[in-house]
Amino acid sequence: MVEAAQAAEPVAFRRGVAGVEVDWSAGTLTAQAGSAADIRMPGPNAARPGAERRARAAAEVKLQAALHELGLDNESTDKSGQDHAAVSRIEYQSNGGVVLWLTLRFADIAPAKAAPKPLKIATMPFELAPTLVADGKEARLASATYRPCPTASSCPKDAIPVRRDEKGRLVLSGPATEALDSLAGSAVVIYLEKAHP
């Protein structure tokens, strides 16, 4: 039973965004694309490099569209897509065609310091860079990854409890308000009691 629950966790934290798989637990975006072989080439081996370039270009376009939908500006999107994406899997077809998977890590999109402490909340939509608020001050996280925390005892003891306000911001309260400055611009792990549908 435990093994089945563990196998289900990664699936619950994956979502499609603009045709790209976003793994919110691993902190990655993966685009799949393919290209047929150029039949003018003398054979499959000669056709393969061109097919790989075209497949990569198509995957980069998908990644850029997903990044834009996740709220990144065009300049960041272009730089991230071209400079940091890596081929995580590739399949070569016997006729010289190529299918590949291009992966981009959140850490490469928005390099950031590690957060001093994780956060925990009952549930929330997955967001790449949520906004925090405390005592009327706002701060934005560089990136967020998510982990399951179905019971209070399964969350790290130092996780800071937050709640969402009507604007969708994560609210720090009580002594946790002092953590706002140290969390600003950081890469944080957010523990969820339940993955948002």
C-alpha positions in Angstrom: 0.0 0.0 0.0 2.8 2.4 0.9 4.6 1.6 -2.4 1.4 2.4 -4.4 1.1 5.8 -2.6 4.7 6.7 -3.3 4.2 5.8 -7.0 1.1 8.0 -7.2 2.8 11.1 -5.6 4.9 12.1 -8.7 1.9 11.9 -11.0 -0.2 14.1 -8.6 2.4 16.8 -8.9 2.7 16.9 -12.7 0.6 19.2 -14.8 0.5 20.1 -18.5 1.1 23.8 -19.4 1.0 24.8 -23.0 1.8 21.3 -24.2 4.8 20.9 -21.8 4.9 18.6 -18.7 5.7 20.6 -15.6 6.9 18.4 -12.7 6.2 20.6 -9.7 7.9 18.1 -7.3 11.2 17.8 -9.3 11.2 21.4 -10.5 11.4 20.7 -14.2 9.6 21.5 -17.5 9.9 18.9 -20.2 8.8 19.4 -23.9 8.6 16.6 -26.4 9.0 17.3 -30.1 9.9 15.3 -33.1 11.1 15.8 -36.7 10.9 13.6 -39.8 14.0 12.9 -41.8 14.8 15.0 -44.8 14.2 12.6 -47.7 16.6 14.5 -49.9 19.5 13.3 -47.7 21.4 10.2 -48.9 20.5 8.1 -45.9 19.2 7.9 -42.3 22.6 8.8 -40.7 23.0 11.9 -42.9 19.4 13.0 -42.2 19.5 12.5 -38.4 21.5 15.7 -37.4 19.1 18.0 -39.2 16.1 16.2 -37.8 17.6 16.5 -34.3 18.1 20.3 -34.7 14.5 20.8 -36.0 13.1 18.7 -33.1 15.1 20.7 -30.6 13.9 24.0 -32.1 10.3 22.8 -31.9 10.8 21.8 -28.2 12.3 25.1 -27.4 9.3 26.9 -28.8 7.0 24.8 -26.6 9.2 25.6 -23.5 9.1 29.3 -24.2 5.3 29.2 -24.6 5.0 27.4 -21.2 7.3 29.8 -19.5 5.3 32.7 -20.9 2.1 31.1 -19.6 3.7 30.6 -16.2 4.3 34.4 -16.0 7.9 34.9 -17.1 8.8 37.8 -19.4 9.9 37.3 -23.0 13.5 38.2 -22.4 13.9 35.7 -19.5 12.0 33.1 -21.5 14.2 33.4 -24.6 17.4 33.2 -22.6 16.3 30.3 -20.4 15.0 28.3 -23.3 18.1 28.6 -25.4 20.9 28.6 -22.8 19.8 26.0 -20.2 17.5 23.4 -21.7 19.1 20.0 -22.0 18.0 16.9 -23.9 16.8 14.4 -21.3 15.8 11.6 -23.7 16.1 11.0 -27.4 14.8 8.4 -29.8 16.3 7.9 -33.2 14.0 6.5 -35.9 15.3 4.0 -38.4 14.5 6.3 -41.3 16.5 9.2 -39.8 13.7 11.0 -37.9 14.2 12.0 -34.3 11.9 12.4 -31.2 13.4 14.1 -28.2 12.5 15.5 -24.8 14.0 18.8 -23.8 14.1 19.6 -20.0 14.6 22.9 -18.3 15.0 23.1 -14.5 13.4 25.8 -12.4 16.8 26.5 -10.9 18.1 27.5 -14.4 15.2 29.7 -15.1 15.5 31.7 -11.9 18.8 31.1 -10.1 18.2 31.7 -6.4 19.5 31.1 -2.9 18.0 28.2 -1.0 15.2 29.2 1.3 16.0 29.1 5.0 12.9 27.0 5.8 10.1 25.3 3.8 6.5 26.4 3.8 3.4 24.4 4.4 -0.2 24.9 3.4 -3.4 22.8 3.1 -3.7 23.2 -0.7 -3.0 25.8 -3.4 -2.6 25.9 -7.2 1.0 25.2 -8.4 2.8 28.5 -9.1 6.3 29.0 -10.3 7.0 32.1 -8.2 4.3 32.7 -5.6 4.1 36.1 -3.8 4.5 36.2 0.0 2.9 38.9 2.2 3.5 39.8 5.9 2.4 43.0 7.7 1.5 44.7 4.4 4.9 44.0 2.8 5.2 41.8 -0.3 8.1 39.6 -1.5 8.2 37.2 -4.4 9.9 33.8 -4.4 12.3 33.0 -7.2 10.7 29.6 -7.6 8.8 27.0 -5.7 8.7 23.2 -5.8 6.1 21.1 -4.1 6.0 18.0 -1.9 3.2 16.0 -0.4 2.4 16.3 3.3 -0.8 14.4 3.9 -0.5 14.5 7.7 1.0 17.1 10.1 3.6 14.6 11.3 4.8 14.1 7.7 5.7 17.7 7.3 9.2 19.0 8.4 8.9 20.4 11.9 10.5 23.7 10.8 8.0 24.3 7.9 6.4 27.7 8.2 2.6 27.6 8.0 1.0 29.9 5.5 -2.5 30.6 4.1 -3.7 32.2 0.9 -5.4 35.5 0.9 -8.1 36.7 -1.6 -5.4 37.9 -4.0 -3.7 34.4 -4.0 -0.7 35.6 -2.0 0.8 33.4 0.7 0.4 35.1 4.1 2.9 34.8 6.8 1.6 35.6 10.3 2.8 35.7 13.9 6.5 35.2 14.5 6.8 33.9 10.9 6.5 37.5 9.5 10.2 37.9 10.4 11.1 35.3 7.7 9.8 37.5 4.8 13.1 39.1 3.9 15.0 35.9 4.1 12.5 34.1 1.9 12.4 36.9 -0.7 14.0 35.8 -4.0 14.7 32.2 -2.7 13.9 28.8 -4.1 11.5 27.3 -1.6 9.8 23.9 -1.0 6.1 24.1 -0.3 4.5 21.1 1.5 0.9 20.5 0.6 -1.6 18.5 2.5 -3.5 17.9 -0.8 -2.4 18.5 -4.4 -4.6 21.1 -6.1 -6.7 19.6 -8.8 
